[in-house]
Amino acid sequence: MMRRWLKLCVAFAALTASAAAVDLAPVVHEKNALNSAKTRKAHYVVLVSLDGFRWDYPTKWGAPHLLKMADEGASAPEGMIPSYPSLTFPNHYTLVTGLYPEHHGIVDNEFLDPAHDYARYYYKDAKITDNSDWYGGVPLWSLAERNKMRSASMFWVASNAKIAGKRPSYWVPFDDKFDDEKRIDQVIAWLSLAEAERPHLITLYYSNVDHAGHDFGPDSDECRDAVHHLDALMGELEDRLKATGLAVDMIVVADHGMVKFADRKWISIAKLVDLKDAKTAGQNIYPKDEAEKQRIYNGLKALNDPRFAVYRLKDVPKPLDFNANPREGDPVVVPMGLYPLEANAKTEEIKNLGGHGYDPARVPEMKAIFFAEGPDIKPGVKLASFRNVNVYDFVCGILGLKPAKNDGNKKVLRVARR
């Protein structure tokens, strides 16, 4: 018995040393199950998000490596359609759950939860985003870990939270300043692990293009340079993935696009109607009772302002899929033009030149990129624009996982699979 115990200790020490030896970033290791015999036979997916990478940037600015991916695999030439609102946190979480924001619960980058004493979710506060109570659905990494398939995250929204009972086996706390090249090094290091430890799903994230689009606008030289920088990195990543000799499918997406503001002055709702004691978060309004909801709605509706539409929550048009979650506020104000909107703006003018968050049906610049290439992807497939809720089933199919309940349709991207 003692000898067996010593062997187990040695084996565990070897496993820990093996995993620690590849850490090129401050990786957190979870005590998840090793890959099962079944999952070791599965292929691999590296899911990359290039935040704010608009659907037309590859042709507008020139992105030869991404366009090469399109030739060798599948792409959406007219763009992938983000969920409303076309913001970073709602859409990154949609991509890995297949659920619209109102169903997975992350309805904005900042919002309140009336069901829990108006607790505030704020995307820049790690203590808040680490709380699993905010998140519905079963993210891809949690689904994989439940099926004894290891996963890893080099940054992704919610990968720091224990959702559906799991975190990725390996994950890195978000650090936007972490070196771009070293992110790829860490991905390759994970794929160099022993078969039992090696993650079959890896997420990777870059924000360069989003920052450039916000700070300088989508038509700026700075945005062009950021596109070229990330395109070169994607070419390097693809080459290094192929060099591993593993069956790796690389999928490159974005959460949303970017557009130049028509007017950089805030539409501050509080200056248009008396919000009295209503709580606010971002552009979301939470009146204290039904009478106040109706009063604020009536006041905004009477303005007949062409810059926005106002709805009671239950009446938000179905195409937005944004009419059922109390976290969305009530009434709901939807921008109709390219204006920054806040419930209670603290300054008159926004400093950014570009923005997003708009209805992609009205503002096609909100659409995002989609490219996929690898052994499971048919070459040269040009997909019609599709909603990003469909990526979840697509990734599950490659990994051989049964998807959790979601809002996508597995038939939408089946045409891209071999």
C-alpha positions as CSV (number, residue, x, y, z in Angstrom):
1,M,0.0,0.0,0.0
2,M,2.8,2.4,0.9
3,R,4.6,1.7,-2.4
4,R,1.5,2.4,-4.3
5,W,1.0,5.6,-2.4
6,L,4.5,6.7,-3.2
7,K,4.0,5.9,-6.9
8,L,0.9,8.0,-6.9
9,C,2.8,10.9,-5.3
10,V,5.6,10.6,-7.8
11,A,3.1,10.5,-10.7
12,F,1.3,13.6,-9.4
13,A,4.6,15.5,-8.9
14,A,5.6,14.6,-12.4
15,L,2.3,15.8,-13.8
16,T,2.5,19.1,-11.8
17,A,6.1,19.7,-12.9
18,S,5.2,18.9,-16.5
19,A,2.4,21.4,-16.6
20,A,4.3,24.1,-14.6
21,A,7.3,23.8,-17.0
22,V,5.3,25.1,-19.9
23,D,3.9,28.2,-18.1
24,L,5.0,31.3,-20.1
25,A,2.2,33.3,-18.6
26,P,0.8,33.4,-15.0
27,V,-1.4,30.3,-15.6
28,V,-3.8,29.1,-13.0
29,H,-4.1,25.3,-12.8
30,E,-7.4,23.7,-11.9
31,K,-7.6,20.2,-10.4
32,N,-9.7,18.9,-13.3
33,A,-9.8,15.3,-14.5
34,L,-7.2,14.3,-17.1
35,N,-8.3,13.6,-20.7
36,S,-10.3,10.4,-20.8
37,A,-9.3,7.7,-23.3
38,K,-12.2,8.7,-25.5
39,T,-11.4,12.5,-25.5
40,R,-7.8,11.9,-26.2
41,K,-8.9,10.8,-29.7
42,A,-10.7,14.1,-30.4
43,H,-9.3,16.8,-32.6
44,Y,-8.3,20.2,-31.2
45,V,-9.8,23.7,-31.5
46,V,-8.1,27.0,-31.0
47,L,-10.8,29.7,-30.9
48,V,-9.3,33.2,-31.3
49,S,-11.2,36.5,-30.8
50,L,-9.9,39.7,-32.4
51,D,-12.0,42.2,-30.5
52,G,-13.6,44.8,-32.7
53,F,-12.3,43.3,-35.9
54,R,-15.0,44.5,-38.3
55,W,-16.1,42.1,-41.1
56,D,-14.7,44.2,-43.9
57,Y,-11.3,45.0,-42.4
58,P,-9.5,42.1,-44.2
59,T,-10.3,43.6,-47.6
60,K,-10.5,47.2,-46.5
61,W,-7.0,47.2,-45.0
62,G,-5.5,44.0,-46.4
63,A,-5.2,40.9,-44.2
64,P,-3.4,38.3,-46.4
65,H,-3.2,35.6,-43.7
66,L,-6.8,35.8,-42.8
67,L,-7.8,35.8,-46.5
68,K,-5.6,32.8,-47.0
69,M,-7.5,31.1,-44.2
70,A,-10.7,31.8,-46.2
71,D,-9.2,30.1,-49.3
72,E,-8.1,27.1,-47.3
73,G,-11.2,26.9,-45.1
74,A,-14.5,28.6,-44.4
75,S,-15.4,32.3,-44.0
76,A,-18.3,34.7,-43.8
77,P,-17.5,37.3,-46.5
78,E,-20.4,39.5,-45.5
79,G,-19.7,39.1,-41.8
80,M,-21.0,37.3,-38.8
81,I,-23.9,39.0,-37.0
82,P,-23.4,39.8,-33.3
83,S,-26.1,39.6,-30.7
84,Y,-27.7,42.8,-29.4
85,P,-26.2,44.8,-27.8
86,S,-23.1,44.5,-30.0
87,L,-20.7,44.9,-27.0
88,T,-17.7,42.9,-25.8
89,F,-18.9,41.0,-22.8
90,P,-22.3,40.0,-24.0
91,N,-21.0,38.7,-27.3
92,H,-17.9,36.9,-26.1
93,Y,-20.1,35.0,-23.7
94,T,-22.6,34.3,-26.4
95,L,-19.9,32.9,-28.6
96,V,-19.0,30.3,-26.0
97,T,-22.5,29.4,-24.8
98,G,-24.7,29.7,-28.0
99,L,-27.2,31.8,-26.0
100,Y,-28.4,35.3,-26.6
101,P,-27.4,37.8,-23.9
102,E,-30.9,37.9,-22.4
103,H,-30.7,34.1,-21.9
104,H,-27.2,33.8,-20.6
105,G,-27.6,36.9,-18.4
106,I,-24.7,39.1,-19.5
107,V,-26.9,41.7,-21.1
108,D,-24.4,44.6,-21.2
109,N,-20.8,45.4,-20.1
110,E,-22.5,47.1,-17.1
111,F,-25.9,46.4,-15.7
112,L,-28.0,45.8,-12.5
113,D,-29.9,42.7,-11.4
114,P,-33.3,43.6,-9.9
115,A,-33.7,40.0,-8.7
116,H,-30.7,40.4,-6.4
117,D,-31.2,43.8,-4.8
118,Y,-29.9,45.6,-7.8
119,A,-26.4,44.1,-7.6
120,R,-24.1,45.7,-10.1
121,Y,-22.2,43.8,-12.8
122,Y,-19.2,45.8,-14.1
123,Y,-16.9,44.3,-16.7
124,K,-13.7,45.9,-15.4
125,D,-14.0,44.6,-11.8
126,A,-12.4,41.1,-11.6
127,K,-14.0,40.5,-8.2
128,I,-17.4,40.9,-9.8
129,T,-16.7,39.0,-13.0
130,D,-15.3,36.1,-11.0
131,N,-18.7,35.5,-9.4
132,S,-20.4,32.6,-11.2
133,D,-23.9,33.7,-10.1
134,W,-24.0,36.1,-13.0
135,Y,-23.6,33.5,-15.7
136,G,-26.1,31.2,-17.3
137,G,-25.5,28.5,-19.8
138,V,-22.6,26.0,-20.1
139,P,-19.5,27.6,-21.7
140,L,-17.5,25.4,-24.1
141,W,-14.7,24.9,-21.5
142,S,-17.1,23.8,-18.8
143,L,-18.8,21.4,-21.2
144,A,-15.4,20.0,-22.2
145,E,-14.3,19.6,-18.6
146,R,-17.6,17.9,-17.7
147,N,-16.7,15.3,-20.4
148,K,-13.2,14.8,-19.1
149,M,-11.7,16.8,-21.9
150,R,-9.2,19.4,-20.8
151,S,-9.4,23.1,-21.9
152,A,-7.4,26.2,-21.6
153,S,-8.0,30.0,-21.9
154,M,-5.5,32.6,-22.8
155,F,-8.1,35.3,-21.9
156,W,-11.8,35.1,-22.6
157,V,-14.8,36.7,-20.9
158,A,-15.9,34.6,-17.9
159,S,-13.0,32.1,-18.1
160,N,-12.1,33.3,-14.6
161,A,-15.5,32.2,-13.1
162,K,-16.5,28.7,-12.0
163,I,-19.5,28.2,-14.3
164,A,-21.6,25.1,-14.4
165,G,-19.2,23.7,-11.9
166,K,-16.0,24.1,-13.9
167,R,-13.2,26.4,-14.9
168,P,-10.7,25.6,-17.7
169,S,-7.9,23.3,-16.6
170,Y,-5.5,26.1,-17.4
171,W,-6.5,29.8,-17.5
172,V,-4.7,33.2,-17.3
173,P,-6.1,36.1,-15.4
174,F,-6.8,38.9,-17.9
175,D,-3.9,41.3,-18.5
176,D,-4.4,43.4,-21.6
177,K,-0.8,44.4,-21.6
178,F,0.5,40.8,-21.7
179,D,2.9,40.4,-24.7
180,D,1.1,39.5,-28.0
181,E,3.8,37.0,-29.1
182,K,4.0,35.3,-25.7
183,R,0.2,34.6,-25.9
184,I,0.9,32.4,-29.0
185,D,3.9,30.8,-27.2
186,Q,1.6,29.8,-24.3
187,V,-0.9,28.2,-26.7
188,I,1.8,26.2,-28.3
189,A,3.2,25.2,-24.9
190,W,-0.2,23.9,-23.9
191,L,-0.4,21.8,-27.1
192,S,3.1,20.4,-26.2
193,L,1.8,18.9,-23.0
194,A,1.5,15.1,-22.6
195,E,-1.6,13.6,-24.2
196,A,-3.4,13.2,-20.9
197,E,-2.9,16.8,-19.9
198,R,-3.1,18.5,-23.3
199,P,-6.2,20.9,-23.7
200,H,-8.4,20.1,-26.7
201,L,-10.1,23.5,-26.6
202,I,-8.0,26.7,-26.3
203,T,-9.3,30.2,-26.4
204,L,-7.1,33.2,-27.3
205,Y,-7.9,36.9,-27.2
206,Y,-6.5,40.2,-28.6
207,S,-7.9,43.7,-28.1
208,N,-5.6,45.7,-30.4
209,V,-8.0,46.5,-33.2
210,D,-10.8,47.4,-30.8
211,H,-8.6,49.9,-29.0
212,A,-7.5,51.5,-32.3
213,G,-11.0,51.7,-33.5
214,H,-12.2,53.4,-30.4
215,D,-9.3,55.8,-30.0
216,F,-8.7,56.8,-33.6
217,G,-11.7,55.6,-35.5
218,P,-12.2,52.7,-37.9
219,D,-10.8,54.6,-40.9
220,S,-7.6,55.6,-39.2
221,D,-4.0,54.6,-39.9
222,E,-3.8,53.3,-36.4
223,C,-6.7,50.9,-37.0
224,R,-5.0,49.8,-40.3
225,D,-1.8,49.1,-38.4
226,A,-3.5,47.1,-35.7
227,V,-5.2,45.0,-38.4
228,H,-1.9,44.3,-40.1
229,H,-0.3,43.4,-36.7
230,L,-2.9,40.9,-35.8
231,D,-3.1,39.4,-39.2
232,A,0.6,38.7,-39.1
233,L,0.1,37.1,-35.7
234,M,-2.7,34.9,-37.1
235,G,-0.3,33.8,-39.9
236,E,2.3,32.9,-37.3
237,L,-0.2,31.1,-35.1
238,E,-1.5,29.0,-38.1
239,D,2.0,28.0,-39.1
240,R,2.9,27.0,-35.6
241,L,-0.3,25.0,-35.1
242,K,0.4,23.1,-38.3
243,A,3.9,22.4,-37.1
244,T,2.6,20.6,-34.0
245,G,1.5,17.7,-36.2
246,L,-1.8,17.6,-34.3
247,A,-5.3,17.8,-35.8
248,V,-6.0,21.4,-34.9
249,D,-8.8,23.5,-36.2
250,M,-8.2,27.3,-35.9
251,I,-11.3,29.5,-35.7
252,V,-10.9,33.3,-35.8
253,V,-13.9,35.4,-34.8
254,A,-14.7,38.9,-33.4
255,D,-17.3,40.0,-31.0
256,H,-18.5,43.0,-33.0
257,G,-17.4,45.7,-35.5
258,M,-16.8,49.4,-35.2
259,V,-18.3,52.6,-36.6
260,K,-17.4,56.3,-36.5
261,F,-19.8,58.3,-34.3
262,A,-22.1,60.7,-36.1
263,D,-22.0,62.9,-33.1
264,R,-19.6,62.4,-30.1
265,K,-21.9,64.2,-27.6
266,W,-23.7,61.8,-25.3
267,I,-27.4,61.3,-25.5
268,S,-27.9,61.5,-21.7
269,I,-31.4,60.1,-20.9
270,A,-31.4,61.9,-17.6
271,K,-31.3,65.2,-19.4
272,L,-34.4,64.3,-21.5
273,V,-36.7,63.0,-18.8
274,D,-36.6,63.1,-15.0
275,L,-35.4,59.7,-13.8
276,K,-36.0,60.6,-10.1
277,D,-35.1,57.6,-8.0
278,A,-34.5,55.2,-10.9
279,K,-31.3,53.3,-10.7
280,T,-29.1,53.3,-13.8
281,A,-26.1,51.4,-15.2
282,G,-24.7,52.3,-18.6
283,Q,-27.7,52.9,-20.8
284,N,-30.0,50.7,-18.7
285,I,-32.7,52.2,-16.5
286,Y,-34.3,50.5,-13.5
287,P,-37.3,52.5,-12.1
288,K,-38.6,51.6,-8.6
289,D,-42.1,50.5,-9.7
290,E,-44.5,50.0,-12.6
291,A,-45.8,53.6,-12.4
292,E,-42.3,55.0,-12.7
293,K,-41.5,52.7,-15.6
294,Q,-44.6,53.9,-17.5
295,R,-43.9,57.5,-16.7
296,I,-40.4,57.4,-18.0
297,Y,-41.5,55.5,-21.0
298,N,-44.2,58.1,-21.8
299,G,-41.9,61.0,-21.3
300,L,-39.3,59.6,-23.7
301,K,-41.8,58.4,-26.2
302,A,-43.4,61.9,-26.4
303,L,-40.1,63.4,-27.5
304,N,-40.3,61.5,-30.8
305,D,-36.5,61.8,-30.9
306,P,-35.2,60.2,-34.2
307,R,-31.9,59.3,-32.5
308,F,-33.4,56.5,-30.4
309,A,-36.5,54.3,-29.9
310,V,-38.0,53.5,-26.6
311,Y,-39.9,50.4,-25.6
312,R,-41.3,48.8,-22.6
313,L,-39.2,45.7,-21.9
314,K,-41.8,43.2,-23.1
315,D,-42.4,45.1,-26.3
316,V,-38.7,45.3,-27.6
317,P,-38.9,43.9,-31.2
318,K,-38.2,40.2,-31.4
319,P,-35.3,40.5,-33.9
320,L,-33.3,42.1,-31.1
321,D,-33.8,39.1,-28.7
322,F,-33.8,41.6,-25.9
323,N,-37.2,41.6,-24.2
324,A,-37.4,39.1,-21.4
325,N,-34.6,39.6,-18.8
326,P,-35.1,42.1,-16.0
327,R,-31.4,42.9,-16.1
328,E,-32.1,44.7,-19.4
329,G,-34.0,47.4,-17.5
330,D,-37.5,48.8,-18.3
331,P,-38.0,50.9,-20.4
332,V,-35.4,50.0,-22.9
333,V,-33.8,52.7,-25.0
334,V,-32.3,51.5,-28.4
335,P,-30.1,53.9,-30.4
336,M,-31.4,54.5,-34.0
337,G,-28.4,56.5,-35.1
338,L,-24.6,56.5,-34.6
339,Y,-24.7,58.3,-31.2
340,P,-23.2,57.4,-27.8
341,L,-26.0,56.8,-25.4
342,E,-26.0,56.7,-21.6
343,A,-28.7,56.8,-19.0
344,N,-26.8,59.3,-16.9
345,A,-23.7,60.6,-18.7
346,K,-21.2,62.3,-16.5
347,T,-19.6,64.3,-19.3
348,E,-21.0,66.1,-22.3
349,E,-18.7,64.7,-24.9
350,I,-17.3,61.2,-25.4
351,K,-13.5,61.1,-25.9
352,N,-13.6,58.1,-28.4
353,L,-13.9,58.6,-32.1
354,G,-15.4,55.1,-32.8
355,G,-17.9,52.9,-31.0
356,H,-20.3,49.9,-31.2
357,G,-23.3,48.5,-29.4
358,Y,-25.8,49.2,-32.1
359,D,-28.4,46.9,-33.7
360,P,-26.5,45.1,-36.5
361,A,-29.6,45.1,-38.7
362,R,-29.5,48.9,-38.7
363,V,-25.8,49.3,-38.6
364,P,-24.0,46.7,-40.7
365,E,-20.6,48.0,-39.5
366,M,-21.4,46.0,-36.3
367,K,-20.8,42.7,-38.1
368,A,-17.7,40.7,-37.2
369,I,-15.2,38.4,-38.9
370,F,-15.5,34.6,-39.1
371,F,-12.7,32.4,-40.4
372,A,-12.1,28.7,-39.8
373,E,-9.4,26.4,-41.2
374,G,-8.2,22.9,-40.3
375,P,-8.7,19.2,-40.9
376,D,-12.4,19.4,-40.1
377,I,-13.2,22.4,-42.3
378,K,-14.1,22.3,-46.0
379,P,-11.9,24.5,-48.1
380,G,-13.2,27.6,-49.9
381,V,-16.7,27.6,-48.2
382,K,-18.3,31.0,-48.3
383,L,-21.0,31.3,-45.7
384,A,-23.9,33.7,-45.8
385,S,-24.1,36.1,-42.8
386,F,-25.2,34.1,-39.7
387,R,-25.8,34.9,-36.1
388,N,-23.0,34.3,-33.7
389,V,-25.1,32.0,-31.5
390,N,-24.3,29.3,-34.0
391,V,-20.6,29.1,-33.3
392,Y,-21.2,27.0,-30.1
393,D,-22.7,24.0,-31.9
394,F,-20.0,24.3,-34.6
395,V,-17.2,23.9,-32.0
396,C,-19.0,21.2,-30.1
397,G,-19.3,19.2,-33.4
398,I,-15.6,19.4,-34.0
399,L,-14.8,18.3,-30.5
400,G,-17.3,15.5,-30.5
401,L,-19.3,17.0,-27.5
402,K,-23.0,17.0,-27.1
403,P,-24.0,20.7,-26.9
404,A,-25.8,22.1,-23.9
405,K,-29.2,23.8,-24.6
406,N,-28.6,26.9,-26.7
407,D,-30.2,29.3,-29.1
408,G,-28.2,28.2,-32.2
409,N,-29.1,25.9,-35.0
410,K,-26.5,23.2,-35.8
411,K,-27.5,23.2,-39.4
412,V,-26.3,26.7,-40.0
413,L,-22.6,25.9,-40.0
414,R,-22.8,22.3,-40.9
415,V,-22.0,23.1,-44.5
416,A,-18.5,24.2,-43.4
417,R,-17.7,20.8,-41.9
418,R,-16.0,18.0,-43.7
